[in-house]
Structure formats: structure tokens, C-alpha cells
Amino acid sequence: MGTNPDLTGATWRKSSYSGSSGGECVEVADLNPHIAIRDSKNPEAGTLAVTAR
């Protein structure tokens, strides 16, 4: 498989794709060349890293 990006110092923000009701929020962090995604309500549950493409 691939390598895990270093999330130390990542700046998380609410995704523009999150629902406006407040119950369906995901956070994203730009980690050139990856983007990390996590559940804002449970950030310790894990992170998904994908390429920006």
C-alpha cells in the first residue's frame, strides 16, 4: 500500500461539502500533495488521505 502522510501540524477546516445542519460535518486538511479527511465529531477515529486529483 501507500505511505501515511504526516498529520503533525495539519490545519483542519470544515469541508464545503459538509451539511449545513451541523450533524454531518467532515474536516479537511491540505497536505500537499494529499488531502486528509476526518469526521469532525470523532477525529480520533481515523483519517483518510487522498490525492487532490
N, C-alpha and C positions, 0 to 999 in steps of 0.2 A: 504494500500500500504506500501512501504518500507520507510526508512528514507533517508533524503538527506545528502550526505557526506559534511563535512566542506571543502570548497574550499579556505579558508584563507591560504595564503602561498603556494598554489599549484604552481608547476613549470611546465609550459606548454612547449611543443615541437611539432614540425611538425611531423605528423604521417608518417611512412614509406609507408603507403598506399595512401598518397596524390599524385595527379598527378604532373608531373614534369613541366607542363606548367605554374604553378603559379596561375591558376584560380580556382583550385579545392582542396583547402587545408583545412585539418582539423587538429586541435591540440589535443594532448592527455596529460593527467597528471596522473601519478601513485599515487594513493591514497589507499594504502593497506587497505582493501582488494579489493577496487574498482579501476576502470579506468574511468576517466572523459573524455568526448569527446565534442568538440565545433567547430564551424565554425570560422576559423581564420579571415575571413573578417568581421564578425559580432559577436564577442564574448559575447556581452551583450544580444543576442537573446535567450540564454539558453544553458544549459549543459545537456548532457546525461551521466548518471553514470551507469556502468555495472560491473559485477564481471569479473575478469580476465579470468575466465574459459569461 
